[in-house]
Amino acid sequence: MADRSGYIGRAPSDSSVIIARQTNVTTGIQTTFVFNAGYDVGYLDVFVNGTKLINSTDFVATDTQNVTLTVPAQSGDSIEFVAYKAFNLSRVITESSGLTVNGDVSVTGNVTGNGSGMSGIVTTLTAGDNIQLDSSTGSVTITGLASTDVIVSERVLVQGITTSTGGLRIGTGGTVGPVASGVVTYFGDGSQLTGITAGATLSAGSGSQRIVLTSLNSGTMTSAATDAELTYNSTTDTLSVENISIGGTLTYEDVTNVDSVGIVTARSGIRVGTGGTVGPVGSGIVTYFGDGSQLTGISAGVTTTASSPNANTTVTLNLSNAQHHELTLTAGITTITTTGGSFGDSHSVVLIQPSSGITTVSFSDFFLFPSGADPAFSEGNGKIDLVSFVVKRVGAAGTQLLASAGLNYQ
């Protein structure tokens, strides 16, 4: 309740006891509720569907704003809150419906909120003939001589000389300059100023422009040479020079073309972008040195495969992986077919019969032998046959391999 200020029961300044009520109808299971008007701890009654709850047993209300039920309310329950308040002018409790006070109000702390409806606010200030406040612009005009320790203002307009012995600080985004036209003269040390161009004034047009050179490495440039054959084209964003000599290291990240009449040495390697090529500008031969083991797409020699298929299996030769194939056979029936390959490729297959037993060899319809008949291949005793063929056709129309056989090599 309100501060008793030493009184037992009602204080003389208390008005009639008032009651703040709030009713919530739940739409689902809910445990915590906010009492908008606020309450004094211990002076709040809670009813659920007309049944009064016991404080601390059936609900908890300890922070003057929130109420937590021990048993959650169900959807459709009616929760009524009744707060008892003693109104005392020495201790104003938040009142959402407004507050009217007859007489004076003394505030020790700050007053916050919308003050547009307040009256009696000073909007003009006149201190003799020296200081004037414009209520429409908020500007303070000082004429004559004024002395002050600190001035905090959005805008200070001084018609005479301002002397600031402790320094002058301008806020971020602020400017120092004449009110209208005219020249402002600055005195003192300007070494801490940035963005100031001192000396010659230069401007660049469009297209190819000469680059200005000077022999100075410090101080102010008052003259410069412009006859060097070094130009910059602002349209194409290119730098041109007839001859250039670099005594140190040249570092760059993005170059479209490098044209060198001598030797280019790249100590850390050369990387060519996707789709780029390495080769002579015109006719001629480019000679490469070093390790080429990481290069792909290079055909070097004849690639071979060797295998020992199980009996009674179909062996598929991958013509894209190798040109020479060797099969050590197992007694039984072996059928040979192919996959992959390219037109014009030449291949060979060596067939080694088992030392014990006989392997019957047959070829798929891809293989076209002379006169349309498969050869009578050797049988058993480690005998060796050789089948050579050329790829005539691959693809949707069907694979055709023109084959011939050499039999019974001893």
C-alpha positions as a printed Julia matrix, in Angstrom:
410×3 Matrix{Float64}:
   0.0     0.0     0.0
   1.0     3.7     0.0
   3.68    4.93    2.4
   2.06    5.53    5.82
   4.65    8.22    6.68
   4.37    7.37   10.39
   0.56    7.08   10.5
  -1.34    3.98   11.68
  -4.23    3.31    9.32
  -5.08    6.02    6.79
  -2.74    8.96    6.36
  -4.37   12.4     6.33
  -3.38   12.87    2.7
  -4.96    9.57    1.58
  -8.07    9.8    -0.59
 -10.82    7.19   -0.63
  -9.61    3.64   -1.28
  -9.87    2.88   -4.99
 -10.04   -0.49   -6.71
  -8.43   -1.42  -10.02
  -9.99   -4.34  -11.87
  -8.98   -6.37  -14.88
 -10.63   -9.42  -16.47
  -8.95  -11.82  -18.89
 -10.72  -14.62  -20.8
  -8.15  -17.18  -21.91
  -8.08  -18.62  -25.42
  -5.73  -21.45  -24.5
  -3.75  -22.82  -21.59
  -2.12  -19.86  -19.81
  -0.16  -19.46  -16.57
   1.2   -15.89  -16.45
  -0.84  -12.68  -16.76
   0.12   -9.0   -16.79
  -1.94   -6.66  -14.58
  -1.78   -3.42  -16.58
  -2.65   -0.99  -13.74
  -0.04   -2.46  -11.4
  -0.63   -3.62   -7.85
   0.82   -3.36   -4.35
   2.24   -6.7    -3.23
  -0.2    -8.35   -0.86
  -3.18   -6.23   -1.98
  -4.36   -8.21   -4.97
  -7.24  -10.7    -5.2
  -7.49  -13.21   -8.05
 -10.68  -15.06   -9.06
 -10.93  -17.94  -11.56
 -14.49  -18.44  -12.86
 -15.72  -16.68   -9.71
 -13.65  -18.74   -7.25
 -11.2   -16.74   -5.17
  -7.63  -18.03   -5.14
  -5.29  -18.07   -2.12
  -2.22  -15.83   -2.38
   1.14  -17.68   -2.43
  -0.73  -21.03   -2.63
  -2.82  -20.68   -5.78
  -0.95  -17.76   -7.35
   2.25  -15.69   -7.03
   2.2   -11.86   -7.31
   5.47  -10.34   -6.11
   6.65   -7.79   -8.7
   3.67   -5.31   -8.84
   2.97   -6.22  -12.48
   2.89   -9.97  -13.27
   0.69  -12.72  -11.81
   1.54  -16.43  -12.12
  -1.05  -19.14  -11.44
   0.0   -22.36   -9.73
  -2.49  -24.34  -11.84
  -2.66  -23.09  -15.45
  -5.97  -21.62  -16.63
  -7.75  -23.54  -19.36
  -9.18  -22.16  -22.59
 -12.35  -20.16  -21.92
 -11.59  -19.54  -18.19
 -12.46  -16.09  -16.82
  -9.65  -14.62  -14.71
 -10.53  -11.51  -12.65
  -7.9    -9.41  -10.86
  -8.86   -6.89   -8.13
  -6.16   -4.54   -6.78
  -6.74   -2.3    -3.74
  -4.91    1.04   -3.75
  -4.73    3.97   -1.32
  -4.05    7.13   -3.3
  -1.53    9.48   -1.62
  -0.26   12.7    -3.17
   3.17   12.11   -1.64
   3.48    8.83   -3.6
   1.83    8.79   -7.04
   1.13    5.31   -8.41
   0.87    4.84  -12.16
  -2.65    5.67  -13.32
  -3.43    4.66  -16.89
  -6.76    6.55  -17.03
  -5.22    9.97  -16.34
  -4.58   12.11  -13.29
  -5.98   15.54  -12.42
  -4.35   17.57   -9.64
  -5.83   20.78   -8.26
  -3.06   22.97   -6.91
   0.7    22.99   -7.3
   2.81   19.98   -8.22
   6.43   19.79   -7.07
   8.68   17.3    -8.86
  12.09   16.39   -7.46
  13.19   14.16  -10.38
  12.66   14.49  -14.13
   9.39   14.97  -16.03
   9.17   12.9   -19.21
   6.55   12.47  -21.92
   4.7    14.7   -24.38
   4.75   18.32  -23.17
   2.93   19.81  -26.16
  -0.17   20.41  -24.03
   1.69   22.21  -21.25
   1.36   25.97  -20.9
   3.52   28.59  -19.24
   6.7    27.43  -21.01
   9.22   30.2   -21.68
   9.85   30.49  -25.42
  11.49   33.92  -25.51
  14.4    35.19  -23.47
  15.68   38.74  -23.29
  18.61   39.7   -21.07
  18.84   43.44  -21.51
  19.93   44.25  -25.02
  22.58   41.51  -25.19
  20.88   38.08  -25.37
  17.72   37.25  -27.35
  16.0    33.86  -27.96
  14.01   33.28  -31.15
  11.15   30.9   -30.25
  10.49   29.9   -33.88
  14.08   28.9   -34.72
  15.53   28.24  -31.29
  18.49   30.54  -32.08
  20.19   32.64  -29.4
  21.58   36.0   -30.54
  24.31   37.62  -28.44
  25.28   41.23  -29.16
  27.95   43.13  -27.36
  30.31   41.4   -24.94
  29.38   38.09  -23.27
  31.51   35.82  -21.07
  30.64   32.2   -20.23
  32.41   28.97  -19.26
  30.43   26.52  -21.44
  28.05   27.01  -24.39
  26.1    23.97  -25.64
  23.93   24.87  -28.61
  22.82   23.51  -31.95
  23.71   26.86  -33.55
  25.61   29.85  -32.19
  25.61   33.05  -34.31
  28.18   35.61  -33.15
  28.42   38.91  -34.94
  31.75   39.9   -33.39
  34.96   38.06  -32.52
  34.78   34.81  -30.56
  37.76   33.97  -28.39
  37.89   30.36  -27.14
  40.83   29.92  -24.75
  40.01   26.23  -24.13
  39.61   25.26  -27.77
  36.66   24.85  -30.12
  35.18   21.42  -30.92
  32.76   20.86  -33.82
  30.39   17.86  -33.74
  30.49   15.07  -36.35
  29.13   16.35  -39.67
  29.41   19.99  -38.57
  31.07   22.67  -40.7
  33.03   25.86  -40.11
  32.55   28.57  -42.71
  30.88   31.86  -43.64
  27.13   32.25  -43.15
  26.72   33.45  -46.72
  29.29   34.43  -49.33
  32.72   35.6   -48.34
  36.04   34.24  -47.17
  36.9    32.8   -43.77
  40.5    33.32  -42.7
  42.09   30.76  -40.38
  45.16   31.33  -38.19
  47.44   28.96  -36.31
  48.77   25.45  -36.88
  46.98   23.52  -39.63
  49.27   20.47  -39.68
  46.5    18.26  -38.26
  44.05   19.14  -41.05
  43.36   16.58  -43.8
  41.91   16.88  -47.3
  43.8    20.09  -48.1
  45.56   20.45  -51.47
  48.42   22.93  -51.32
  50.43   24.04  -54.35
  49.53   23.28  -57.96
  45.91   22.54  -58.91
  45.56   19.64  -61.34
  42.59   18.29  -63.28
  42.21   15.32  -65.6
  40.0    15.14  -68.65
  38.63   12.11  -70.44
  40.62    9.88  -72.76
  44.41    9.56  -72.74
  46.1    12.08  -70.41
  49.76   12.62  -69.56
  50.85   11.81  -66.02
  52.49   14.72  -64.22
  55.99   14.09  -62.87
  57.93   16.1   -60.31
  61.4    15.81  -58.78
  60.13   16.74  -55.33
  59.79   14.13  -52.61
  58.52   16.55  -49.96
  57.17   20.06  -49.66
  54.82   21.85  -52.07
  54.84   21.19  -55.81
  54.79   24.47  -57.73
  55.97   23.15  -61.11
  56.01   19.8   -62.86
  57.16   18.13  -66.07
  54.48   16.85  -68.45
  56.59   15.67  -71.41
  57.15   12.07  -70.22
  55.72    9.31  -72.42
  53.61    8.0   -69.54
  49.86    8.33  -70.02
  46.71    7.16  -68.33
  43.45    6.61  -70.18
  40.49    7.18  -67.86
  38.04    5.8   -70.43
  39.71    2.38  -70.8
  41.38    2.47  -67.35
  44.79    1.65  -68.84
  48.32    2.91  -68.16
  50.71    3.2   -71.13
  54.48    3.71  -71.25
  56.93    3.31  -74.11
  59.71    1.76  -72.03
  59.78    0.77  -68.41
  62.62   -0.46  -66.21
  61.83   -2.03  -62.84
  64.68   -2.4   -60.4
  62.67   -4.11  -57.66
  59.67   -6.43  -57.65
  56.6    -5.9   -59.83
  53.45   -7.2   -58.15
  50.02   -7.26  -59.79
  46.8    -9.23  -59.36
  44.92   -8.91  -62.65
  46.56   -8.62  -66.08
  44.75   -9.19  -69.37
  47.84   -9.73  -71.57
  51.58  -10.03  -70.95
  53.74   -9.52  -74.06
  57.43  -10.18  -73.41
  60.16  -10.31  -76.08
  62.56  -11.9   -73.6
  62.31  -14.6   -70.94
  59.59  -14.47  -68.29
  60.62  -16.17  -65.05
  57.81  -17.15  -62.69
  59.47  -18.48  -59.54
  56.23  -19.53  -57.83
  54.62  -21.02  -60.95
  52.17  -19.94  -63.63
  48.46  -20.66  -63.36
  46.26  -20.46  -66.48
  42.56  -19.73  -65.97
  39.75  -22.02  -67.11
  39.52  -22.01  -70.9
  42.95  -20.41  -71.32
  45.68  -21.87  -73.51
  49.49  -22.02  -73.51
  51.15  -22.02  -76.92
  52.98  -19.96  -79.59
  51.49  -16.67  -80.77
  51.85  -17.76  -84.41
  53.67  -20.67  -86.03
  56.52  -22.39  -84.28
  57.17  -24.82  -81.48
  56.87  -24.27  -77.75
  59.26  -26.38  -75.7
  58.2   -27.37  -72.19
  60.54  -28.42  -69.39
  59.96  -30.03  -66.01
  57.55  -32.57  -64.58
  54.47  -33.25  -66.74
  53.05  -36.06  -64.63
  50.1   -33.89  -63.55
  48.99  -33.16  -67.13
  45.86  -34.84  -68.49
  44.68  -35.48  -72.04
  48.14  -36.52  -73.27
  48.53  -39.86  -75.05
  51.97  -41.3   -74.35
  52.72  -44.84  -75.68
  50.23  -47.71  -75.51
  48.14  -48.34  -72.43
  47.52  -51.99  -71.45
  45.32  -54.05  -69.17
  45.72  -57.64  -67.97
  43.22  -59.83  -66.12
  42.36  -63.46  -65.29
  38.57  -63.79  -65.6
  36.67  -66.55  -63.86
  35.2   -69.46  -65.81
  31.87  -69.11  -67.56
  31.85  -65.27  -67.47
  31.47  -62.39  -69.92
  34.54  -60.15  -70.05
  33.96  -56.48  -71.01
  36.99  -54.68  -72.44
  36.94  -50.9   -71.84
  38.35  -49.49  -75.08
  38.54  -45.97  -73.59
  41.0   -47.05  -70.89
  43.51  -49.2   -72.81
  44.61  -50.26  -76.29
  46.18  -53.62  -75.48
  44.34  -56.26  -73.42
  45.66  -59.56  -72.08
  43.36  -62.31  -70.73
  44.67  -65.39  -68.9
  41.7   -67.76  -69.26
  40.19  -70.32  -66.91
  38.7   -73.62  -68.11
  35.09  -73.13  -69.13
  33.3   -70.71  -71.49
  34.39  -67.07  -71.87
  32.5   -64.46  -73.91
  34.3   -61.21  -74.82
  32.53  -57.87  -75.5
  33.53  -54.17  -75.31
  32.47  -50.73  -74.1
  33.68  -47.22  -75.01
  36.24  -46.55  -77.71
  36.61  -44.01  -80.5
  36.46  -44.25  -84.3
  39.79  -45.36  -85.81
  41.34  -46.68  -82.58
  43.44  -49.86  -82.94
  43.34  -52.55  -80.25
  44.74  -56.02  -79.6
  43.68  -58.87  -77.32
  46.02  -61.7   -76.24
  44.19  -64.92  -75.19
  46.19  -67.36  -73.04
  44.62  -70.82  -72.64
  44.82  -72.59  -69.28
  47.53  -75.18  -68.79
  44.86  -77.6   -67.52
  41.48  -77.88  -69.2
  40.03  -76.05  -72.18
  38.45  -72.59  -72.49
  35.9   -72.09  -75.23
  36.15  -68.48  -76.43
  33.41  -66.54  -78.23
  33.07  -62.87  -79.2
  30.0   -60.57  -79.13
  28.31  -59.33  -82.29
  30.46  -56.17  -82.1
  33.35  -58.14  -83.6
  33.24  -58.6   -87.39
  35.68  -61.28  -88.58
  36.49  -62.0   -92.26
  33.76  -63.96  -94.05
  31.51  -63.42  -91.01
  32.78  -66.48  -89.1
  34.6   -66.55  -85.77
  38.04  -68.22  -85.97
  38.63  -71.64  -84.39
  40.63  -70.52  -81.37
  43.29  -72.77  -79.76
  42.33  -74.97  -76.84
  44.24  -75.82  -73.66
  47.93  -76.44  -72.9
  48.73  -72.73  -72.4
  48.32  -71.96  -76.12
  48.24  -68.27  -77.17
  45.96  -66.55  -79.72
  46.03  -62.87  -80.8
  42.96  -60.86  -81.92
  43.57  -57.44  -83.5
  40.78  -55.01  -84.4
  40.02  -51.43  -85.45
  36.99  -49.44  -84.24
  34.77  -48.8   -87.25
  31.77  -47.4   -85.41
  30.5   -46.73  -81.87
  27.31  -45.14  -80.58
  23.57  -45.48  -80.99
  23.86  -47.18  -84.36
  25.78  -50.02  -82.75
  29.44  -50.8   -82.27
  31.39  -52.41  -85.13
  34.94  -53.71  -84.67
  36.86  -55.01  -87.75
  38.81  -57.95  -86.34
  41.36  -60.55  -87.43
  43.05  -63.4   -85.5
  46.46  -64.99  -85.26
  46.2   -68.52  -83.79
  48.26  -71.01  -81.87
  51.42  -69.02  -81.11
  54.1   -71.4   -79.76
